[in-house]
Amino acid sequence: MESPAPESLKHTLYVPNRTLMGPGPSNASSRVLDSLSNPILGHMHPECFEIMDEIKQGIKYLFQTKNTATMCISGSGHAGMETAFMNLVEDGDVVLLGCTGLWGHRAAEMVKRVNGDVRYVEARFGRSLTMKEIEFAFEGHKPQMFFIAQGDSSTGILQQHLKEIGELCERYNCLFVVDVVASVGGTEFLMDAWKVDMAYAGSQKVLGAPPGITPVSFSERAIARIRARKTYVKSYYFDALLVGQYWNCFDLPRIYHHTISSTLLYGLREALAQFCAMGRKNVIHRHQECSHRLQCGLQDIGLEMLVPNANDRLPTVNTIKVPAGVEWRKVAEYAMRKYNLEISGGLGPTAEQVFRIGLMGENATYERVDLVLNIMHEAILSTKLKDKSKI
């Protein structure tokens, strides 16, 4: 007997309009949203290829790189992380993971699945890694790869010294992989100048495009390492040489690798176009100024940042200690229920300990900073009053 059509699909789609001030995704501009309604193109149409080529140029500007192996992976930021390890790690390779929060440990889960030899260098809670700590770990472990998240969205930590780390990796003939998902565009990142061998970003953070398509770039040294592998890349879908050929990165005819979403291409293309029009340095400066305004405002209402050293604070994802006697979830629920505004709690090592406020893309404005400060202050006072009335 045939099953009936579900009742839930008999009404039209409704999506609420929310202000996304969490760690991502961020709100998209009207230009990006409008682009998503364009007709779907075939994944091998010349017009689709032209958009892909324009996206590559935008990513090169975003990353400040001349790498020919610059492309997108069809998937979220996790797909970028998986692509790094699938391509660059062979059985038994020593991979040193810099941990300033959740993402070093998430990377470890992926490295283990490709039979890499996982090692760690852990930062003190709330702080970035020092060069002394990293150099000591290199001496002890002699890694083939070093991984670090420039901005760890779980702790709000910005990792300093990427230039010095790149030089250290070069001395050890060690590949340097950097997660810039939550940081690129909101803080300085110079892929070539800092000798980074592989980087991956997130479309849905500072760029303000839909999630699901991930910018990545490989240095010539990284591509040479992939070509010299003794074994096949363990994933066909994430094979950078095949994806790169589809993206016209090499001097080879384009191939069909997978069916890319032309709709996601439109959104990312327009987001990158806006970023380029505003200018990289201007966008970075705006994010840093907004974060400074937020931090000053938080201090005025008696809240404390998790990360004690201002230079270690990630401007795009700001972590604030939950005050004693306050339940973060009630504050977040109040803001969402009354104002349709997202404030997030902690993740991984900061779960139940912090609020996370994202200032990215369309939300990195003084108006949005003041909005979230006012709502957060009101929400904390309201939840405190309600709790007192129950006593």
C-alpha positions as YAML, in Angstrom:
chain: A
units: angstrom
residues:
- id: 1
  name: MET
  ca: [0.00, 0.00, 0.00]
- id: 2
  name: GLU
  ca: [1.39, 3.42, -1.01]
- id: 3
  name: SER
  ca: [2.42, 5.76, 1.83]
- id: 4
  name: PRO
  ca: [0.64, 9.15, 1.83]
- id: 5
  name: ALA
  ca: [2.48, 12.39, 1.17]
- id: 6
  name: PRO
  ca: [3.64, 14.00, 4.43]
- id: 7
  name: GLU
  ca: [1.32, 16.65, 5.86]
- id: 8
  name: SER
  ca: [4.30, 18.85, 6.76]
- id: 9
  name: LEU
  ca: [5.07, 19.46, 3.08]
- id: 10
  name: LYS
  ca: [1.57, 20.66, 2.19]
- id: 11
  name: HIS
  ca: [2.20, 24.21, 3.39]
- id: 12
  name: THR
  ca: [4.60, 26.72, 1.85]
- id: 13
  name: LEU
  ca: [8.09, 27.20, 3.23]
- id: 14
  name: TYR
  ca: [8.53, 29.79, 5.98]
- id: 15
  name: VAL
  ca: [11.97, 30.95, 7.08]
- id: 16
  name: PRO
  ca: [12.29, 33.52, 9.92]
- id: 17
  name: ASN
  ca: [14.46, 36.58, 9.47]
- id: 18
  name: ARG
  ca: [17.14, 36.43, 12.17]
- id: 19
  name: THR
  ca: [20.21, 38.45, 13.06]
- id: 20
  name: LEU
  ca: [23.01, 35.90, 13.26]
- id: 21
  name: MET
  ca: [25.50, 37.14, 15.84]
- id: 22
  name: GLY
  ca: [26.87, 33.70, 16.70]
- id: 23
  name: PRO
  ca: [30.10, 32.11, 15.40]
- id: 24
  name: GLY
  ca: [28.60, 31.55, 11.93]
- id: 25
  name: PRO
  ca: [26.93, 31.46, 9.58]
- id: 26
  name: SER
  ca: [26.57, 35.21, 9.28]
- id: 27
  name: ASN
  ca: [23.83, 37.14, 7.52]
- id: 28
  name: ALA
  ca: [24.19, 37.49, 3.76]
- id: 29
  name: SER
  ca: [23.89, 40.77, 1.90]
- id: 30
  name: SER
  ca: [20.96, 41.42, -0.42]
- id: 31
  name: ARG
  ca: [23.37, 41.12, -3.36]
- id: 32
  name: VAL
  ca: [24.36, 37.62, -2.30]
- id: 33
  name: LEU
  ca: [20.76, 36.58, -1.55]
- id: 34
  name: ASP
  ca: [19.54, 37.93, -4.89]
- id: 35
  name: SER
  ca: [22.21, 35.96, -6.75]
- id: 36
  name: LEU
  ca: [20.83, 32.69, -5.35]
- id: 37
  name: SER
  ca: [17.62, 33.08, -7.39]
- id: 38
  name: ASN
  ca: [19.44, 32.95, -10.72]
- id: 39
  name: PRO
  ca: [18.72, 30.00, -13.05]
- id: 40
  name: ILE
  ca: [20.63, 26.80, -12.36]
- id: 41
  name: LEU
  ca: [23.50, 26.11, -14.75]
- id: 42
  name: GLY
  ca: [24.97, 22.76, -15.67]
- id: 43
  name: HIS
  ca: [28.22, 21.92, -13.92]
- id: 44
  name: MET
  ca: [30.07, 21.64, -17.28]
- id: 45
  name: HIS
  ca: [28.58, 24.72, -18.95]
- id: 46
  name: PRO
  ca: [31.13, 27.33, -20.09]
- id: 47
  name: GLU
  ca: [29.29, 30.02, -18.11]
- id: 48
  name: CYS
  ca: [29.71, 27.93, -14.97]
- id: 49
  name: PHE
  ca: [33.43, 27.54, -15.72]
- id: 50
  name: GLU
  ca: [33.74, 31.31, -16.12]
- id: 51
  name: ILE
  ca: [32.21, 31.87, -12.67]
- id: 52
  name: MET
  ca: [34.57, 29.27, -11.19]
- id: 53
  name: ASP
  ca: [37.56, 31.07, -12.72]
- id: 54
  name: GLU
  ca: [36.38, 34.38, -11.25]
- id: 55
  name: ILE
  ca: [35.99, 32.74, -7.83]
- id: 56
  name: LYS
  ca: [39.55, 31.45, -8.01]
- id: 57
  name: GLN
  ca: [40.86, 34.96, -8.54]
- id: 58
  name: GLY
  ca: [38.80, 36.19, -5.59]
- id: 59
  name: ILE
  ca: [40.16, 33.46, -3.31]
- id: 60
  name: LYS
  ca: [43.72, 34.28, -4.33]
- id: 61
  name: TYR
  ca: [43.11, 37.88, -3.29]
- id: 62
  name: LEU
  ca: [41.43, 36.79, -0.04]
- id: 63
  name: PHE
  ca: [44.34, 34.48, 0.83]
- id: 64
  name: GLN
  ca: [47.04, 36.70, -0.69]
- id: 65
  name: THR
  ca: [48.46, 33.87, -2.76]
- id: 66
  name: LYS
  ca: [49.53, 33.14, -6.32]
- id: 67
  name: ASN
  ca: [48.98, 29.39, -5.94]
- id: 68
  name: THR
  ca: [47.65, 27.82, -9.13]
- id: 69
  name: ALA
  ca: [46.06, 25.05, -7.02]
- id: 70
  name: THR
  ca: [43.38, 27.37, -5.63]
- id: 71
  name: MET
  ca: [39.85, 26.00, -5.81]
- id: 72
  name: CYS
  ca: [36.71, 25.15, -3.82]
- id: 73
  name: ILE
  ca: [35.60, 21.92, -2.23]
- id: 74
  name: SER
  ca: [31.88, 21.17, -2.37]
- id: 75
  name: GLY
  ca: [31.17, 20.90, 1.35]
- id: 76
  name: SER
  ca: [31.40, 22.92, 4.56]
- id: 77
  name: GLY
  ca: [34.61, 23.99, 6.30]
- id: 78
  name: HIS
  ca: [34.99, 20.45, 7.63]
- id: 79
  name: ALA
  ca: [35.40, 19.36, 4.01]
- id: 80
  name: GLY
  ca: [38.38, 21.71, 3.74]
- id: 81
  name: MET
  ca: [39.92, 20.17, 6.83]
- id: 82
  name: GLU
  ca: [39.32, 16.65, 5.51]
- id: 83
  name: THR
  ca: [40.82, 17.63, 2.14]
- id: 84
  name: ALA
  ca: [44.04, 18.74, 3.83]
- id: 85
  name: PHE
  ca: [44.64, 15.46, 5.60]
- id: 86
  name: MET
  ca: [43.31, 13.15, 2.88]
- id: 87
  name: ASN
  ca: [45.80, 14.59, 0.40]
- id: 88
  name: LEU
  ca: [48.84, 15.44, 2.49]
- id: 89
  name: VAL
  ca: [49.03, 12.61, 5.06]
- id: 90
  name: GLU
  ca: [50.18, 9.05, 4.32]
- id: 91
  name: ASP
  ca: [50.28, 6.10, 6.71]
- id: 92
  name: GLY
  ca: [52.64, 6.76, 9.60]
- id: 93
  name: ASP
  ca: [53.28, 10.44, 8.87]
- id: 94
  name: VAL
  ca: [53.83, 12.41, 12.06]
- id: 95
  name: VAL
  ca: [51.27, 15.21, 12.25]
- id: 96
  name: LEU
  ca: [51.72, 17.80, 14.98]
- id: 97
  name: LEU
  ca: [48.48, 19.53, 15.90]
- id: 98
  name: GLY
  ca: [48.51, 22.92, 17.56]
- id: 99
  name: CYS
  ca: [45.54, 23.06, 19.94]
- id: 100
  name: THR
  ca: [44.08, 26.35, 21.15]
- id: 101
  name: GLY
  ca: [40.54, 24.97, 21.44]
- id: 102
  name: LEU
  ca: [38.33, 22.40, 19.76]
- id: 103
  name: TRP
  ca: [39.67, 22.45, 16.22]
- id: 104
  name: GLY
  ca: [43.07, 20.90, 16.85]
- id: 105
  name: HIS
  ca: [41.30, 17.92, 18.41]
- id: 106
  name: ARG
  ca: [38.75, 17.74, 15.60]
- id: 107
  name: ALA
  ca: [41.66, 17.67, 13.15]
- id: 108
  name: ALA
  ca: [43.14, 14.77, 15.14]
- id: 109
  name: GLU
  ca: [39.99, 12.71, 14.52]
- id: 110
  name: MET
  ca: [40.51, 13.14, 10.79]
- id: 111
  name: VAL
  ca: [44.26, 12.45, 10.86]
- id: 112
  name: LYS
  ca: [43.66, 9.19, 12.74]
- id: 113
  name: ARG
  ca: [41.27, 8.05, 9.99]
- id: 114
  name: VAL
  ca: [44.03, 8.34, 7.37]
- id: 115
  name: ASN
  ca: [46.48, 6.49, 9.66]
- id: 116
  name: GLY
  ca: [48.57, 9.51, 10.55]
- id: 117
  name: ASP
  ca: [50.67, 9.54, 13.72]
- id: 118
  name: VAL
  ca: [48.96, 12.20, 15.86]
- id: 119
  name: ARG
  ca: [50.96, 14.41, 18.21]
- id: 120
  name: TYR
  ca: [49.82, 17.50, 20.12]
- id: 121
  name: VAL
  ca: [51.13, 20.80, 21.38]
- id: 122
  name: GLU
  ca: [48.50, 22.30, 23.69]
- id: 123
  name: ALA
  ca: [48.15, 25.96, 24.60]
- id: 124
  name: ARG
  ca: [47.21, 27.03, 28.10]
- id: 125
  name: PHE
  ca: [43.48, 27.61, 28.41]
- id: 126
  name: GLY
  ca: [42.52, 31.02, 27.04]
- id: 127
  name: ARG
  ca: [45.91, 31.66, 25.43]
- id: 128
  name: SER
  ca: [47.58, 31.17, 22.06]
- id: 129
  name: LEU
  ca: [50.67, 29.02, 21.59]
- id: 130
  name: THR
  ca: [54.06, 30.64, 22.04]
- id: 131
  name: MET
  ca: [56.92, 30.09, 19.62]
- id: 132
  name: LYS
  ca: [58.91, 28.53, 22.45]
- id: 133
  name: GLU
  ca: [56.17, 25.91, 22.97]
- id: 134
  name: ILE
  ca: [55.95, 25.18, 19.25]
- id: 135
  name: GLU
  ca: [59.72, 24.96, 18.74]
- id: 136
  name: PHE
  ca: [60.02, 22.57, 21.69]
- id: 137
  name: ALA
  ca: [57.33, 20.35, 20.16]
- id: 138
  name: PHE
  ca: [59.09, 20.37, 16.76]
- id: 139
  name: GLU
  ca: [62.35, 19.29, 18.37]
- id: 140
  name: GLY
  ca: [60.64, 16.42, 20.14]
- id: 141
  name: HIS
  ca: [58.31, 15.17, 17.40]
- id: 142
  name: LYS
  ca: [60.03, 16.04, 14.05]
- id: 143
  name: PRO
  ca: [56.66, 16.30, 12.26]
- id: 144
  name: GLN
  ca: [55.95, 15.94, 8.54]
- id: 145
  name: MET
  ca: [53.00, 18.33, 8.99]
- id: 146
  name: PHE
  ca: [52.01, 21.04, 11.43]
- id: 147
  name: PHE
  ca: [48.38, 22.15, 11.73]
- id: 148
  name: ILE
  ca: [46.93, 25.16, 13.52]
- id: 149
  name: ALA
  ca: [43.66, 27.11, 13.42]
- id: 150
  name: GLN
  ca: [44.51, 30.78, 13.01]
- id: 151
  name: GLY
  ca: [41.26, 31.58, 14.76]
- id: 152
  name: ASP
  ca: [39.67, 28.97, 17.00]
- id: 153
  name: SER
  ca: [35.95, 29.74, 17.13]
- id: 154
  name: SER
  ca: [35.41, 27.58, 20.23]
- id: 155
  name: THR
  ca: [37.68, 29.72, 22.43]
- id: 156
  name: GLY
  ca: [37.92, 32.99, 20.48]
- id: 157
  name: ILE
  ca: [41.71, 32.70, 20.32]
- id: 158
  name: LEU
  ca: [43.76, 34.24, 17.52]
- id: 159
  name: GLN
  ca: [47.03, 32.37, 16.97]
- id: 160
  name: GLN
  ca: [49.96, 34.75, 16.60]
- id: 161
  name: HIS
  ca: [53.36, 34.12, 14.96]
- id: 162
  name: LEU
  ca: [52.14, 32.42, 11.75]
- id: 163
  name: LYS
  ca: [55.05, 33.95, 9.82]
- id: 164
  name: GLU
  ca: [57.57, 32.53, 12.31]
- id: 165
  name: ILE
  ca: [55.79, 29.15, 12.29]
- id: 166
  name: GLY
  ca: [56.01, 29.08, 8.48]
- id: 167
  name: GLU
  ca: [59.77, 29.67, 8.67]
- id: 168
  name: LEU
  ca: [60.10, 26.93, 11.29]
- id: 169
  name: CYS
  ca: [58.18, 24.50, 9.08]
- id: 170
  name: GLU
  ca: [60.43, 25.33, 6.15]
- id: 171
  name: ARG
  ca: [63.54, 24.53, 8.23]
- id: 172
  name: TYR
  ca: [62.07, 21.15, 9.20]
- id: 173
  name: ASN
  ca: [60.77, 20.40, 5.67]
- id: 174
  name: CYS
  ca: [57.36, 20.18, 7.33]
- id: 175
  name: LEU
  ca: [54.10, 21.07, 5.59]
- id: 176
  name: PHE
  ca: [52.25, 23.98, 7.19]
- id: 177
  name: VAL
  ca: [48.42, 23.73, 7.19]
- id: 178
  name: VAL
  ca: [46.27, 26.56, 8.54]
- id: 179
  name: ASP
  ca: [42.54, 26.63, 9.23]
- id: 180
  name: VAL
  ca: [41.35, 30.18, 8.45]
- id: 181
  name: VAL
  ca: [37.62, 29.38, 8.48]
- id: 182
  name: ALA
  ca: [36.75, 31.84, 11.26]
- id: 183
  name: SER
  ca: [39.58, 34.33, 10.75]
- id: 184
  name: VAL
  ca: [40.29, 35.17, 7.11]
- id: 185
  name: GLY
  ca: [38.96, 38.57, 6.10]
- id: 186
  name: GLY
  ca: [38.61, 39.62, 9.72]
- id: 187
  name: THR
  ca: [42.32, 39.56, 10.51]
- id: 188
  name: GLU
  ca: [45.53, 39.56, 8.48]
- id: 189
  name: PHE
  ca: [46.43, 36.40, 6.59]
- id: 190
  name: LEU
  ca: [49.27, 36.27, 4.04]
- id: 191
  name: MET
  ca: [49.48, 32.75, 2.68]
- id: 192
  name: ASP
  ca: [52.52, 33.11, 0.44]
- id: 193
  name: ALA
  ca: [54.50, 35.52, 2.62]
- id: 194
  name: TRP
  ca: [53.98, 33.29, 5.66]
- id: 195
  name: LYS
  ca: [54.96, 30.11, 3.77]
- id: 196
  name: VAL
  ca: [51.63, 28.35, 4.37]
- id: 197
  name: ASP
  ca: [51.32, 25.15, 2.32]
- id: 198
  name: MET
  ca: [47.58, 24.57, 2.59]
- id: 199
  name: ALA
  ca: [44.77, 26.77, 3.85]
- id: 200
  name: TYR
  ca: [41.01, 26.44, 3.83]
- id: 201
  name: ALA
  ca: [38.32, 28.98, 4.67]
- id: 202
  name: GLY
  ca: [34.57, 29.13, 5.22]
- id: 203
  name: SER
  ca: [32.15, 30.72, 2.78]
- id: 204
  name: GLN
  ca: [29.62, 31.52, 5.52]
- id: 205
  name: LYS
  ca: [31.76, 33.56, 7.91]
- id: 206
  name: VAL
  ca: [33.31, 36.93, 6.98]
- id: 207
  name: LEU
  ca: [32.38, 36.51, 3.31]
- id: 208
  name: GLY
  ca: [28.69, 36.09, 4.15]
- id: 209
  name: ALA
  ca: [27.94, 33.51, 1.47]
- id: 210
  name: PRO
  ca: [25.88, 30.35, 2.05]
- id: 211
  name: PRO
  ca: [27.70, 27.44, 3.71]
- id: 212
  name: GLY
  ca: [28.49, 24.39, 1.63]
- id: 213
  name: ILE
  ca: [31.35, 25.54, -0.59]
- id: 214
  name: THR
  ca: [34.85, 25.83, 0.87]
- id: 215
  name: PRO
  ca: [37.77, 27.84, -0.55]
- id: 216
  name: VAL
  ca: [41.09, 25.99, -0.38]
- id: 217
  name: SER
  ca: [44.60, 26.59, -1.69]
- id: 218
  name: PHE
  ca: [47.70, 24.38, -1.98]
- id: 219
  name: SER
  ca: [51.27, 25.60, -2.41]
- id: 220
  name: GLU
  ca: [53.51, 24.14, -5.12]
- id: 221
  name: ARG
  ca: [55.35, 22.23, -2.38]
- id: 222
  name: ALA
  ca: [52.07, 20.71, -1.18]
- id: 223
  name: ILE
  ca: [51.05, 19.69, -4.70]
- id: 224
  name: ALA
  ca: [54.50, 18.14, -5.24]
- id: 225
  name: ARG
  ca: [54.00, 16.15, -2.01]
- id: 226
  name: ILE
  ca: [50.63, 14.87, -3.28]
- id: 227
  name: ARG
  ca: [52.13, 13.87, -6.65]
- id: 228
  name: ALA
  ca: [54.92, 12.00, -4.84]
- id: 229
  name: ARG
  ca: [52.53, 9.93, -2.68]
- id: 230
  name: LYS
  ca: [53.28, 6.22, -2.47]
- id: 231
  name: THR
  ca: [49.57, 5.45, -2.15]
- id: 232
  name: TYR
  ca: [46.35, 6.76, -3.65]
- id: 233
  name: VAL
  ca: [44.57, 9.62, -1.93]
- id: 234
  name: LYS
  ca: [42.04, 7.70, 0.18]
- id: 235
  name: SER
  ca: [39.06, 9.76, -0.99]
- id: 236
  name: TYR
  ca: [38.07, 10.26, -4.61]
- id: 237
  name: TYR
  ca: [35.74, 13.12, -3.72]
- id: 238
  name: PHE
  ca: [38.46, 15.07, -1.86]
- id: 239
  name: ASP
  ca: [41.35, 14.27, -4.23]
- id: 240
  name: ALA
  ca: [42.90, 17.71, -4.79]
- id: 241
  name: LEU
  ca: [44.46, 16.75, -8.12]
- id: 242
  name: LEU
  ca: [41.10, 15.68, -9.54]
- id: 243
  name: VAL
  ca: [39.13, 18.57, -8.02]
- id: 244
  name: GLY
  ca: [41.88, 20.92, -9.17]
- id: 245
  name: GLN
  ca: [41.63, 19.65, -12.73]
- id: 246
  name: TYR
  ca: [37.88, 20.33, -12.67]
- id: 247
  name: TRP
  ca: [38.66, 23.85, -11.40]
- id: 248
  name: ASN
  ca: [41.22, 24.37, -14.21]
- id: 249
  name: CYS
  ca: [44.16, 24.68, -11.81]
- id: 250
  name: PHE
  ca: [46.60, 22.66, -13.86]
- id: 251
  name: ASP
  ca: [47.67, 22.73, -17.50]
- id: 252
  name: LEU
  ca: [45.23, 19.94, -18.32]
- id: 253
  name: PRO
  ca: [41.74, 19.78, -19.86]
- id: 254
  name: ARG
  ca: [38.88, 20.23, -17.40]
- id: 255
  name: ILE
  ca: [37.28, 16.98, -16.29]
- id: 256
  name: TYR
  ca: [33.92, 16.07, -14.80]
- id: 257
  name: HIS
  ca: [34.59, 15.31, -11.16]
- id: 258
  name: HIS
  ca: [31.26, 15.95, -9.44]
- id: 259
  name: THR
  ca: [28.11, 18.01, -9.93]
- id: 260
  name: ILE
  ca: [28.89, 21.34, -8.34]
- id: 261
  name: SER
  ca: [26.07, 23.57, -7.09]
- id: 262
  name: SER
  ca: [25.91, 26.50, -9.48]
- id: 263
  name: THR
  ca: [23.69, 28.29, -6.95]
- id: 264
  name: LEU
  ca: [26.43, 28.16, -4.29]
- id: 265
  name: LEU
  ca: [28.89, 29.40, -6.89]
- id: 266
  name: TYR
  ca: [26.72, 32.47, -7.53]
- id: 267
  name: GLY
  ca: [26.57, 33.30, -3.83]
- id: 268
  name: LEU
  ca: [30.30, 32.88, -3.28]
- id: 269
  name: ARG
  ca: [31.17, 34.80, -6.44]
- id: 270
  name: GLU
  ca: [29.08, 37.79, -5.35]
- id: 271
  name: ALA
  ca: [30.40, 37.64, -1.77]
- id: 272
  name: LEU
  ca: [33.99, 37.69, -3.07]
- id: 273
  name: ALA
  ca: [33.12, 40.52, -5.48]
- id: 274
  name: GLN
  ca: [31.82, 42.59, -2.57]
- id: 275
  name: PHE
  ca: [34.92, 41.78, -0.52]
- id: 276
  name: CYS
  ca: [37.21, 42.86, -3.38]
- id: 277
  name: ALA
  ca: [35.23, 46.05, -3.97]
- id: 278
  name: MET
  ca: [35.48, 47.06, -0.30]
- id: 279
  name: GLY
  ca: [39.18, 46.18, -0.21]
- id: 280
  name: ARG
  ca: [40.86, 43.54, 1.93]
- id: 281
  name: LYS
  ca: [42.57, 45.93, 4.35]
- id: 282
  name: ASN
  ca: [39.39, 47.99, 4.79]
- id: 283
  name: VAL
  ca: [37.35, 44.89, 5.63]
- id: 284
  name: ILE
  ca: [39.95, 43.68, 8.13]
- id: 285
  name: HIS
  ca: [40.12, 47.11, 9.77]
- id: 286
  name: ARG
  ca: [36.31, 47.25, 10.07]
- id: 287
  name: HIS
  ca: [36.18, 43.87, 11.82]
- id: 288
  name: GLN
  ca: [38.93, 44.84, 14.23]
- id: 289
  name: GLU
  ca: [37.28, 48.19, 15.05]
- id: 290
  name: CYS
  ca: [33.93, 46.51, 15.66]
- id: 291
  name: SER
  ca: [35.50, 43.94, 17.96]
- id: 292
  name: HIS
  ca: [37.21, 46.73, 19.92]
- id: 293
  name: ARG
  ca: [33.89, 48.57, 20.27]
- id: 294
  name: LEU
  ca: [32.22, 45.37, 21.46]
- id: 295
  name: GLN
  ca: [34.94, 44.69, 24.04]
- id: 296
  name: CYS
  ca: [34.67, 48.24, 25.43]
- id: 297
  name: GLY
  ca: [30.89, 47.93, 25.61]
- id: 298
  name: LEU
  ca: [31.08, 44.60, 27.38]
- id: 299
  name: GLN
  ca: [33.43, 46.08, 29.97]
- id: 300
  name: ASP
  ca: [30.96, 48.93, 30.53]
- id: 301
  name: ILE
  ca: [28.18, 46.48, 31.41]
- id: 302
  name: GLY
  ca: [30.42, 44.49, 33.73]
- id: 303
  name: LEU
  ca: [31.28, 41.50, 31.51]
- id: 304
  name: GLU
  ca: [34.73, 39.97, 31.10]
- id: 305
  name: MET
  ca: [36.43, 38.53, 28.03]
- id: 306
  name: LEU
  ca: [37.61, 34.91, 28.27]
- id: 307
  name: VAL
  ca: [40.95, 35.60, 26.56]
- id: 308
  name: PRO
  ca: [43.04, 37.81, 28.89]
- id: 309
  name: ASN
  ca: [45.59, 39.01, 26.33]
- id: 310
  name: ALA
  ca: [43.97, 41.45, 23.87]
- id: 311
  name: ASN
  ca: [46.42, 40.42, 21.13]
- id: 312
  name: ASP
  ca: [45.21, 36.81, 21.42]
- id: 313
  name: ARG
  ca: [41.54, 37.74, 20.84]
- id: 314
  name: LEU
  ca: [39.91, 36.73, 17.59]
- id: 315
  name: PRO
  ca: [37.98, 39.78, 16.30]
- id: 316
  name: THR
  ca: [35.39, 37.72, 14.43]
- id: 317
  name: VAL
  ca: [34.31, 35.41, 17.29]
- id: 318
  name: ASN
  ca: [34.37, 37.08, 20.69]
- id: 319
  name: THR
  ca: [34.18, 34.91, 23.82]
- id: 320
  name: ILE
  ca: [32.73, 36.43, 26.99]
- id: 321
  name: LYS
  ca: [32.71, 34.77, 30.40]
- id: 322
  name: VAL
  ca: [29.23, 33.88, 31.64]
- id: 323
  name: PRO
  ca: [28.81, 35.81, 34.92]
- id: 324
  name: ALA
  ca: [28.17, 33.95, 38.16]
- id: 325
  name: GLY
  ca: [24.49, 33.31, 38.73]
- id: 326
  name: VAL
  ca: [23.60, 33.63, 35.03]
- id: 327
  name: GLU
  ca: [22.50, 30.77, 32.79]
- id: 328
  name: TRP
  ca: [23.84, 31.43, 29.30]
- id: 329
  name: ARG
  ca: [21.03, 29.44, 27.69]
- id: 330
  name: LYS
  ca: [18.33, 31.63, 29.23]
- id: 331
  name: VAL
  ca: [20.09, 34.74, 27.93]
- id: 332
  name: ALA
  ca: [20.36, 33.27, 24.44]
- id: 333
  name: GLU
  ca: [16.72, 32.14, 24.49]
- id: 334
  name: TYR
  ca: [15.55, 35.60, 25.58]
- id: 335
  name: ALA
  ca: [17.47, 37.30, 22.77]
- id: 336
  name: MET
  ca: [16.09, 34.88, 20.20]
- id: 337
  name: ARG
  ca: [12.51, 34.90, 21.46]
- id: 338
  name: LYS
  ca: [12.16, 38.67, 21.80]
- id: 339
  name: TYR
  ca: [14.49, 40.00, 19.12]
- id: 340
  name: ASN
  ca: [15.24, 37.13, 16.72]
- id: 341
  name: LEU
  ca: [18.92, 37.65, 17.55]
- id: 342
  name: GLU
  ca: [21.36, 34.76, 17.91]
- id: 343
  name: ILE
  ca: [23.88, 34.72, 20.75]
- id: 344
  name: SER
  ca: [25.72, 31.41, 21.10]
- id: 345
  name: GLY
  ca: [27.13, 29.53, 24.05]
- id: 346
  name: GLY
  ca: [30.50, 27.83, 24.28]
- id: 347
  name: LEU
  ca: [31.74, 24.85, 22.31]
- id: 348
  name: GLY
  ca: [34.11, 22.06, 23.28]
- id: 349
  name: PRO
  ca: [36.39, 23.31, 26.08]
- id: 350
  name: THR
  ca: [34.24, 26.43, 26.63]
- id: 351
  name: ALA
  ca: [30.84, 24.72, 26.82]
- id: 352
  name: GLU
  ca: [28.64, 26.29, 29.53]
- id: 353
  name: GLN
  ca: [31.38, 28.83, 30.30]
- id: 354
  name: VAL
  ca: [31.08, 31.57, 27.68]
- id: 355
  name: PHE
  ca: [28.89, 33.52, 25.31]
- id: 356
  name: ARG
  ca: [30.17, 33.67, 21.76]
- id: 357
  name: ILE
  ca: [29.36, 36.77, 19.73]
- id: 358
  name: GLY
  ca: [30.22, 36.73, 16.05]
- id: 359
  name: LEU
  ca: [31.10, 39.93, 14.20]
- id: 360
  name: MET
  ca: [31.40, 38.84, 10.60]
- id: 361
  name: GLY
  ca: [30.56, 40.33, 7.23]
- id: 362
  name: GLU
  ca: [27.21, 42.14, 7.28]
- id: 363
  name: ASN
  ca: [27.18, 41.92, 11.07]
- id: 364
  name: ALA
  ca: [30.52, 43.69, 11.56]
- id: 365
  name: THR
  ca: [29.06, 47.17, 11.91]
- id: 366
  name: TYR
  ca: [28.82, 49.60, 14.82]
- id: 367
  name: GLU
  ca: [25.01, 49.39, 14.61]
- id: 368
  name: ARG
  ca: [25.03, 45.61, 15.04]
- id: 369
  name: VAL
  ca: [27.60, 45.85, 17.85]
- id: 370
  name: ASP
  ca: [25.41, 48.32, 19.75]
- id: 371
  name: LEU
  ca: [22.34, 46.18, 19.06]
- id: 372
  name: VAL
  ca: [23.85, 43.02, 20.51]
- id: 373
  name: LEU
  ca: [25.25, 44.90, 23.52]
- id: 374
  name: ASN
  ca: [21.86, 46.40, 24.38]
- id: 375
  name: ILE
  ca: [19.99, 43.13, 23.92]
- id: 376
  name: MET
  ca: [22.57, 41.13, 25.86]
- id: 377
  name: HIS
  ca: [22.47, 43.58, 28.77]
- id: 378
  name: GLU
  ca: [18.67, 43.51, 28.81]
- id: 379
  name: ALA
  ca: [18.58, 39.72, 28.57]
- id: 380
  name: ILE
  ca: [20.99, 39.25, 31.49]
- id: 381
  name: LEU
  ca: [19.05, 41.67, 33.69]
- id: 382
  name: SER
  ca: [15.73, 40.11, 32.75]
- id: 383
  name: THR
  ca: [16.82, 36.55, 33.47]
- id: 384
  name: LYS
  ca: [18.37, 37.62, 36.79]
- id: 385
  name: LEU
  ca: [15.12, 39.32, 37.85]
- id: 386
  name: LYS
  ca: [13.06, 36.28, 36.92]
- id: 387
  name: ASP
  ca: [15.36, 34.00, 38.90]
- id: 388
  name: LYS
  ca: [15.11, 36.29, 41.96]
- id: 389
  name: SER
  ca: [11.31, 36.30, 41.78]
- id: 390
  name: LYS
  ca: [11.31, 32.52, 42.18]
- id: 391
  name: ILE
  ca: [13.14, 32.69, 45.51]
...
